[in-house]
Amino acid sequence: MHREIIWSPLAEQDLGNILEYLAENWNQKVTIHFLNKIDVATNQIAKIPNQFPIINKKLQVRKCVVTKQNTLFYRYIEKRIEILRLFDTRQNPKKLRFR
C-alpha cells in the first residue's frame, strides 16, 4: 500500500541543519550515508507505520531512531505519514516541540 509522506516545515529545517552540520564537519560520504539511513527509515515507516512506539498519545506521535544521534518523530493519519521532526538527541529535550 502506497502511503504519502509529508515533511513538516520544522522537519525540513531539522534535516537542513543536520545536513549543513555534516557538510561543514564531516565529508560527503558521511552525508550520503546519513541520507541513506533516512531513506531506509522512511521506507520502513511507509510499509508498516504502526511498528514504532507512540510517545505522545494525544498527538499520536511515534518515534523512529535513525541513528544514535538522530530520531525521527512522525504521525500516521489514514493513508498519510507526517514527518514532524528529525531531532538531534544531543540537544536539550525541552527543545523538542511539535507545532
N, C-alpha and C positions, 0 to 999 in steps of 0.2 A: 504494500500500500504506500502510495506517494504522500508524503506529508510536507507541507510548505514550511520552510524555516525562515523566520524573520528575525533579524538582528535589531535590537533597540538602539537608539542613538547612544545611550550610555555604554552598551556592549561594544558598539563600533569604536567609540572613543577609547574604551579599555584596550581593545585589540590594537588600535593605532599606537597607543602609549607603549604597549609591550613590544610591538614590532620596532618602534623607534629606539627603545632601550637596547634591544638585541642588535640592531644595526650599528649603534654607537659603541657598544661594549663587547660585542662578540663578532661573529662573522656570518657570511651568507649561508653557510652550511647549517649553522645552529638555527638561523631564522627559518630556513626551509624545513628543517626537522620539526620545529615548533608548529609551523603551519600544517604539516602532515598530521601531527597529533590532534590539532583542532579539527581537521577534516575527518579523521577516524572517529573522534568523539561525537561530532555532529551526525555522522552516518549511523553510529550506534543508536543515538537518541532517536533519529528518524525511523529506524527499524523497530525499536522497542522503547517507546518513550517513557513507559512506566517502570523501567528497570532500575532507575536510580532513586535514592531516598528523597522523600519530601522533607524539607527543612522548615517550611512555613505553610501550615495547613490553610490558614486564612487566605493567603495569596496563591496557594498551590505551587509554590516554588520548589523545584528539585535541584539537586546538587550532583554534578559530574566532575570528578577530579581528572584533570587533563595531564598535569604534571604535579610534582610535589609543591611547586611554587604557584600553580595556577588552577583555579577552579571555575567551572562554567556553571552558571545558575540559569535555569530555564523554567518555563511553564508550558504544559501541554493542554491545549484547549481545542476540543473537537479534532479537526484534521490539521491543526496549525501548531507549530512549535515556536515559541517566542524565546529567543536568547536574551536574557535580561542583563546579565553582567558576565564579564570574564575577569575575575578578581585575582590579584596577586596576593597570595596568602601571607606574604611577609609584611603587608600593610596592617595598620590597626584595624581590627574587625569592626570597629564602630564606624568606619568609613563606608562600609558596605550598606548601600541603600538601594531599594528597588522603587524607582519613581514611576 
